[in-house]
Amino acid sequence: MLVSWAVPKGPSLDPKDKRLAMAVEDHPLDYARFEGVIPAGEYGGGTVMVWDIGTYELEDAGSFDSAMRRGRIVFTLHGHKLKGGWTLVRTGERKWLLMKRKDRSASTTDVTSTKPRSALTRRLLAGIARDEGGDVSRAATGDPISARTA
C-alpha cells in the first residue's frame, strides 16, 4: 500500500514554509504510476498526475508504522523533483504539516511552478485531461477538485 497525503498548495522547498498535508485513503502500489482521469463522483475524482517519483529513507529510529503512530515522520526523499530532508508532523486526526528541512536541496524557488510536468510522461495536468477525456478547463486552472489528486 502507498500511504498518502494530499498537499493542496503543493510542497515547498523553503524550510520556513509549513504546508498542510491531509492524510487520505491509502492507495494500492499500482497507483504509483497511474495517470489519467477518475470520473467525477468517484473517490479522488478528477485528473491525476504523477508529479514526482522516487524513493525515500526513513530517518527516525524504528519503523514507519511507529513514526505514524507518534505523529512525526522524518525522512529523506530521492525524487526527480523533491530531494533532501523532510518532516511530516500530525496536528489533528487527518491533518499534518509538511516541512522541508534545511539542507542543500532547500530553496525559495516555487518547485510546483518551475517543474509543473509529469515525472512519467512530461505532460501538464491539462494535457493529461485532454488525452484521457477529462475536464481540461478544471485541470488547466488548477481547480482543487483535480489538483487534490495530483
N, C-alpha and C positions, 0 to 999 in steps of 0.2 A: 504494500500500500504506500501511496505518497501522502504524507502528512502535508496539509495545505493551508495556506493563508491567502486572503485577498488583501492587497495593499492598494487602496483606492487612488492615492496620489502617486503611486509608484515608489520605488526605492530611491533614497537619496544617498549620494556619495559623501555628503557633508556630515561629519560627526556631530555637528551642532543640531542637526535636524532629527526629530523623532517622528516617525511615520506610523500612523495607525495601521495595524495588521489584524484583520478579523479572521479568526480560525474558522475554516469552512470544512465541509464534509471531506473526509479522506478520499483519495482517488485511486483507482487501480493503476498499476505500473504502466499499462498500455497508454494511459493518458499523457505520459511524459512526452510523447511525440505526436499528440493529436492536434491538428489544426483544422478548423472548419467552422461550421455553423451548427449550434444546438438550437432546435426550434423554440420559438417563444412559447412560454408556458411550461416548459420543462425546466428542471433544476439547472441553473447556470446558463439559461437560455441567452443566446447572442453569439457573436463572433469570437472565436477562441484562437489565440496566437501563442506559440512557444517563443516568448520574448528572449529568454536566455536558457541556456542548458549547460550543465557541467556537473561537478562533484562537490562534496563538502567533507570537512573533517570536523568532528565534534571535539571541542577543546575542554569541556568540563570533564572532571573525573566521573566515571560511571557511565550508564547507558543513556541513550536518547530518551527512553521512557522515564527514567528517573529525573532527567533535566526537565521534561514536560511536566511531570508532577510537581517539581519545585517551582515551575513557572519562570525559569531562567535558562535560556539555551544560548551558549556561547560557541561560535563555530567560525570556520574559515571557508570561504567559497572559492572555487576554482572554476568559474564560469567563463563563457565567452565575453560577457559584459561586466558581470559583478565578480570582483576579486577581493581577497583580503578578509579581515576580521569583521564580524557582525555579531550582534546580540539581539535576541528576542526576549522581552520581559512581559509577563502576563500582568495586566492591570484590571481585569474583570473576567467574567466567565468565559467569554469568547474573545475579548479584547486584549491585544498585545501591542507593544511598541517595538518597531524595527529600527535599530540604530547601527550606523556604520561606526566601527572603531577607528581610532587614529592609527593610521599606518600609511605606507607608501601608495596605497590604492585610493586613499581618501582624496576628495576633490570638491570644489564648489560647482563643478560642471553638472548641468541637468542631464543625466545619462538617458532619461526617457525621451528627451527632445533630440539629443545628438545621435542616439542609436535607436530609432523607432522601429527598425525592421526585424522580422522574424529571424531567430538564430538558426532555424532549419531551412527556410525557403527564401529568405531575404525579402518576402512580401511585406507590405504595410497592412495594417488591420483592414483598411478599406479594400485592398486588393484581395485579401482572403475572402471577405464578404462577397465581392463581385464574382470571384472564381467559384465559390461554393453556394451561390444563390441566396446569400443573406442580405440584410438591410445595409446597403452601402452608406446611406446618409448617417445612420447611427454610428457605424464603425468609423467613418471619416471625421465625425465631430467628437469622438471620444466619449459618446454617451455612456453614462455609468452602467447601463444595462449590459453593454458589450465590453466596456473596459474592465468591469468587475471580474470577468473570466479570463482576461488577457494575461 
